[in-house]
């Protein structure tokens, strides 16, 4: 389902506006570059709520960390963050990888997931769902997901060895090398685990580099978008 809108440099899921207690969004280039440590005051102002942030040191893993307070300069190595604490924004940075936000409206628990191809095939999404369940009792059928801006199948060219790690329906055979639909792979994994509602932003970060940061389009110096979610 694609039902999003942008305001003030932040793309949000329109349907989630019904949850007055929820803060969420995917930043665009106009919101700034979040490569360094997140400044809590700036982030909470841009995203429209919260008091502190919890963003991990991302290492393309399947590790998930629970956040009960702002992390400041002491950030664990992980690629997903879960929390149920009011005023705390869980966030991940991306520049082509797929950012995924998860919300359980029944228990008011949330997660932010960095789903690059390595983390996705290693199970970071499944681990985030399991951690929401073990920490807060969240059930897959109660969880809603939003997949943010990521590199599209049009531009995500990979080698045969990487393509072989994805389901065949997520691989587009092209010459000289195959392409992968990363967003489709993410949606497939979520749906296989029983998540019934998955929203997505159909914007390729490389094709739309005027709006989004792209590592493949800009190289190592590319900025980073921040995707964050929290509870007022």
C-alpha positions as CSV (number, residue, x, y, z in Angstrom):
1,X,0.0,0.0,0.0
2,X,1.4,3.4,-0.9
3,X,-0.3,6.1,1.0
4,X,2.3,8.7,2.1
5,X,2.7,12.4,2.1
6,X,5.6,14.8,2.6
7,X,5.8,17.9,4.7
8,X,8.8,19.9,6.0
9,X,11.3,17.4,4.5
10,X,9.7,14.4,6.2
11,X,7.7,11.7,4.4
12,X,5.0,10.1,6.6
13,X,2.4,7.4,6.3
14,X,-1.0,9.2,6.0
15,X,-2.9,6.3,7.7
16,X,-0.7,6.6,10.8
17,X,-1.9,10.1,11.4
18,X,-4.9,8.4,13.1
19,X,-2.5,7.5,15.9
20,X,-2.2,10.8,17.7
21,X,0.4,9.3,20.0
22,X,2.8,8.2,17.3
23,X,5.7,10.2,15.9
24,X,7.3,8.9,12.7
25,X,8.8,9.7,9.4
26,X,11.5,9.3,6.7
27,X,13.7,12.3,6.1
28,X,14.4,13.7,2.7
29,X,17.5,15.6,1.5
30,X,15.9,18.9,2.4
31,X,15.7,17.9,6.1
32,X,19.5,17.7,6.3
33,X,22.3,15.2,6.5
34,X,22.3,12.8,9.5
35,X,25.7,11.1,9.0
36,X,27.0,12.2,12.4
37,X,25.6,11.9,15.8
38,X,22.0,12.9,15.9
39,X,21.4,16.2,17.7
40,X,18.3,15.4,19.9
41,X,16.9,18.9,19.8
42,X,17.2,19.2,16.0
43,X,15.8,15.8,15.3
44,X,12.8,16.1,17.6
45,X,12.1,19.5,16.1
46,X,12.2,18.2,12.5
47,X,10.2,15.1,13.3
48,X,7.7,17.1,15.4
49,X,8.0,15.5,18.8
50,X,10.0,13.5,21.3
51,X,12.8,14.4,23.7
52,X,15.7,12.1,23.0
53,X,17.0,9.7,20.2
54,X,18.3,6.2,20.1
55,X,20.3,5.5,16.9
56,X,22.6,2.5,16.8
57,X,26.0,2.0,15.2
58,X,24.9,0.2,12.1
59,X,27.0,-2.7,11.0
60,X,24.8,-4.5,8.4
61,X,23.9,-7.2,11.0
62,X,20.7,-8.8,12.2
63,X,21.2,-7.5,15.7
64,X,18.4,-5.7,17.6
65,X,18.8,-3.4,20.6
66,X,16.2,-2.3,23.1
67,X,16.2,1.5,24.0
68,X,14.9,2.8,27.3
69,X,16.5,6.2,27.1
70,X,18.5,8.3,24.7
71,X,21.9,6.8,23.8
72,X,24.0,9.9,23.3
73,X,27.5,9.0,22.3
74,X,27.2,5.5,23.8
75,X,25.5,3.6,20.9
76,X,25.4,-0.2,20.6
77,X,26.3,-2.0,17.4
78,X,22.9,-3.0,16.0
79,X,20.7,-2.5,12.9
80,X,17.3,-2.3,14.6
81,X,16.0,-0.6,17.7
82,X,12.8,-1.4,19.7
83,X,11.2,0.7,22.4
84,X,8.0,1.5,24.2
85,X,9.2,4.6,26.0
86,X,7.4,7.8,25.6
87,X,9.4,10.7,24.3
88,X,12.1,8.5,22.7
89,X,12.7,8.3,19.0
90,X,14.2,5.1,17.6
91,X,16.0,5.8,14.4
92,X,18.2,4.4,11.6
93,X,20.3,6.0,8.9
94,X,20.2,5.0,5.2
95,X,21.4,6.1,1.8
96,X,19.9,3.3,-0.5
97,X,19.3,0.6,2.1
98,X,15.6,0.1,3.1
99,X,14.5,1.8,6.3
100,X,11.6,0.0,7.9
101,X,9.4,1.4,10.7
102,X,7.2,-0.9,12.7
103,X,4.4,0.0,15.1
104,X,2.1,-2.1,17.3
105,X,-0.9,0.1,18.0
106,X,-2.3,-2.4,20.5
107,X,0.7,-2.2,22.9
108,X,2.2,1.1,21.7
109,X,5.6,-0.4,20.9
110,X,7.7,0.6,17.9
111,X,10.8,-0.3,16.0
112,X,13.2,1.2,13.5
113,X,15.1,-1.2,11.2
114,X,18.0,-0.7,8.8
115,X,17.4,-3.4,6.1
116,X,20.3,-3.4,3.8
117,X,20.6,-6.5,1.7
118,X,23.0,-8.1,4.1
119,X,20.8,-7.4,7.1
120,X,17.7,-8.4,5.3
121,X,18.9,-11.8,4.2
122,X,20.4,-12.4,7.7
123,X,17.0,-11.9,9.3
124,X,17.1,-8.4,10.9
125,X,13.4,-7.9,10.1
126,X,12.4,-11.2,11.7
127,X,14.6,-10.5,14.7
128,X,13.0,-7.1,15.2
129,X,9.5,-8.7,15.1
130,X,10.7,-11.4,17.6
131,X,12.2,-8.7,19.9
132,X,8.9,-6.7,19.8
133,X,7.2,-9.9,20.9
134,X,9.6,-10.9,23.6
135,X,10.0,-7.4,25.1
136,X,6.4,-6.1,24.8
137,X,4.2,-9.0,23.8
138,X,3.6,-7.7,20.2
139,X,1.9,-10.2,17.9
140,X,2.6,-10.0,14.1
141,X,-1.1,-9.6,13.2
142,X,-1.2,-6.4,15.3
143,X,2.0,-4.9,13.7
144,X,2.0,-2.4,10.8
145,X,5.1,-1.6,8.8
146,X,6.3,1.2,6.5
147,X,9.1,0.7,4.1
148,X,10.8,4.0,3.3
149,X,12.7,5.3,0.3
150,X,15.4,2.8,-0.9
151,X,17.2,2.0,-4.0
152,X,14.8,0.5,-6.6
153,X,15.1,-2.6,-8.7
154,X,15.9,-0.2,-11.6
155,X,19.2,0.6,-10.1
156,X,20.1,-2.2,-7.6
157,X,22.5,-4.2,-9.8
158,X,24.2,-7.1,-8.0
159,X,26.4,-10.0,-8.6
160,X,25.0,-13.6,-9.1
161,X,26.1,-14.6,-5.6
162,X,24.1,-11.8,-4.0
163,X,21.1,-12.4,-6.2
164,X,21.1,-16.1,-5.2
165,X,20.4,-15.1,-1.6
166,X,17.1,-13.6,-2.5
167,X,13.8,-15.3,-3.4
168,X,13.5,-15.7,-7.2
169,X,10.5,-13.4,-7.4
170,X,12.6,-10.6,-6.0
171,X,15.3,-10.9,-8.7
172,X,15.1,-9.4,-12.2
173,X,17.3,-11.1,-14.7
174,X,19.2,-8.5,-16.7
175,X,22.4,-8.3,-18.6
176,X,25.2,-8.0,-17.7
177,X,24.2,-8.6,-14.1
178,X,20.9,-9.2,-12.3
179,X,18.9,-6.6,-10.3
180,X,17.2,-7.1,-7.0
181,X,13.9,-5.5,-5.8
182,X,15.0,-4.8,-2.2
183,X,11.6,-3.3,-1.2
184,X,9.8,-6.4,-2.5
185,X,12.1,-8.6,-0.6
186,X,11.5,-6.7,2.6
187,X,7.7,-6.8,2.1
188,X,7.9,-10.5,1.4
189,X,9.7,-11.2,4.6
190,X,7.2,-9.1,6.7
191,X,4.2,-10.7,5.1
192,X,5.7,-14.2,5.6
193,X,5.9,-13.5,9.3
194,X,2.2,-12.4,9.4
195,X,2.4,-8.6,9.3
196,X,-0.9,-7.7,7.5
197,X,-0.3,-4.1,6.6
198,X,2.8,-2.9,4.8
199,X,3.0,0.7,3.5
200,X,5.8,1.8,1.3
201,X,7.4,4.8,-0.4
202,X,7.8,4.0,-4.1
203,X,10.8,6.3,-4.7
204,X,14.2,5.0,-5.9
205,X,16.9,6.9,-3.9
206,X,19.3,6.8,-6.8
207,X,16.9,7.9,-9.5
208,X,15.6,10.7,-7.2
209,X,18.9,11.9,-5.9
210,X,17.6,15.4,-5.9
211,X,15.3,14.4,-3.0
212,X,17.2,11.5,-1.3
213,X,20.8,10.6,-0.5
214,X,22.2,7.7,-2.5
215,X,25.5,5.9,-1.9
216,X,25.4,4.3,-5.3
217,X,24.6,7.6,-6.9
218,X,27.0,9.8,-5.0
219,X,29.7,7.5,-3.7
220,X,31.3,7.3,-0.2
221,X,30.6,11.0,0.5
222,X,26.8,10.6,0.3
223,X,24.8,11.9,3.2
224,X,22.4,9.9,5.3
225,X,18.7,10.1,5.7
226,X,17.2,9.4,9.2
227,X,14.1,7.3,9.6
228,X,12.6,7.6,13.1
229,X,9.6,6.4,15.1
230,X,8.5,7.0,18.7
231,X,5.7,7.6,21.1
232,X,4.6,11.0,22.3
